[in-house]
Amino acid sequence: MQRRRNSRRIPSSLINVSLLVDGYMTAHGELTDLSLQGAGLWTVVGFRIGDILDLRLESGEDLGSFFRSTVRVVWSRTAKSAHDRMRCGVCWAHLVAAERRSLGRFMAATCTER
C-alpha cells in the first residue's frame, strides 16, 4: 500500500461543510478528515470526479474558525449512512502559501492527528 504524503487529521468536533458553485450553495455536509493535500466529506448531494467547487469549512464550536478554498473532486461514491448521504474526497485546486498556512492553523485548532 502506498503511504500518503500528508497525514490526515480527524475533526475533534463537528465541522460544517458548504460547497458552492459560482457563489451559490449546492450542497452541505460534514468534514470526515483533513490534510494539507485534501479532505474527506459527507454531503447531501453527490458530485462527479473532476467537479470544481468552492469549499467552506466552519467549526461548530468556534464560530471564528473557518477555512475557504477551491477544490476538485477526486473520488465520489454513494455510501450507506444513517442519513443517506454521499461520501467524496477532494483535493485543493490552487492552494497558495498563505492559504496553506491558514489551513495549517485551522487544522491545529479543530483536528486531532489520526
C-alpha positions in Angstrom: 0.0 0.0 0.0 1.3 3.4 -0.9 1.9 5.8 2.0 0.2 9.1 2.0 2.3 12.2 1.5 0.4 14.2 4.2 -1.1 12.7 7.4 -4.9 13.0 7.7 -6.4 14.6 10.7 -9.8 13.9 12.2 -12.1 16.8 13.4 -12.3 16.9 17.2 -15.8 18.3 16.9 -18.3 18.9 14.1 -17.0 20.9 11.2 -19.7 22.0 8.8 -19.0 22.0 5.1 -20.6 24.3 2.5 -20.0 23.6 -1.2 -20.6 26.4 -3.7 -20.6 26.7 -7.5 -20.5 30.2 -8.9 -21.2 31.7 -5.5 -24.4 29.6 -4.9 -24.6 26.8 -2.3 -25.1 23.5 -4.0 -24.6 21.2 -1.0 -23.7 21.0 2.6 -22.4 18.3 4.9 -19.7 17.4 7.4 -15.9 17.0 7.3 -14.6 13.5 7.9 -10.9 14.1 7.6 -8.5 16.8 6.6 -4.9 17.1 5.3 -2.7 19.6 3.5 -3.5 17.6 0.4 -7.3 17.5 0.6 -10.3 16.4 2.6 -13.0 13.7 3.0 -16.6 14.8 3.2 -20.1 13.5 3.8 -22.5 15.5 1.7 -26.2 15.6 0.9 -25.6 15.7 -2.8 -23.2 13.6 -4.9 -20.5 15.0 -7.2 -18.7 13.8 -10.3 -15.0 13.2 -10.3 -13.4 16.4 -11.7 -16.0 18.8 -10.4 -14.5 22.1 -9.2 -16.2 23.6 -6.2 -15.7 26.4 -3.6 -15.4 24.7 -0.2 -16.0 26.4 3.1 -15.2 24.7 6.4 -16.6 26.1 9.6 -16.1 24.8 13.1 -19.4 24.2 15.0 -17.6 25.2 18.3 -15.6 28.2 17.4 -17.6 30.5 15.1 -14.4 32.4 14.2 -12.6 29.3 12.9 -13.2 28.7 9.2 -11.3 27.9 6.0 -12.2 28.5 2.4 -10.6 27.3 -0.8 -11.3 25.9 -4.3 -11.3 22.1 -4.5 -11.5 19.4 -7.2 -13.5 16.2 -6.6 -11.1 13.2 -6.8 -13.5 10.4 -5.8 -17.2 10.1 -5.1 -19.4 7.3 -4.0 -22.8 6.6 -2.6 -22.4 5.2 0.9 -24.9 3.8 3.2 -25.2 6.2 6.1 -27.9 6.9 8.6 -28.9 9.9 6.6 -28.4 8.6 3.0 -25.5 11.0 2.4 -22.8 10.7 -0.2 -19.1 10.3 0.6 -16.4 12.1 -1.5 -12.8 13.1 -1.5 -11.5 16.4 -2.7 -8.0 17.9 -3.2 -7.1 21.6 -3.0 -7.1 23.0 -6.6 -4.9 26.1 -6.0 -3.5 26.3 -2.5 -1.0 29.2 -2.3 1.4 29.6 0.6 -0.8 31.9 2.6 -3.8 29.5 2.2 -1.6 26.6 3.2 -0.6 28.5 6.4 -4.3 29.3 7.1 -5.2 25.6 6.5 -2.5 24.5 9.0 -3.8 26.9 11.6 -7.4 25.6 11.0 -6.2 22.0 11.3 -4.3 22.7 14.5 -7.4 24.4 16.1 -10.0 21.9 15.0 -8.5 18.5 14.4 -6.5 15.7 16.1 -3.9 13.6 14.4 -5.0 10.3 13.1 
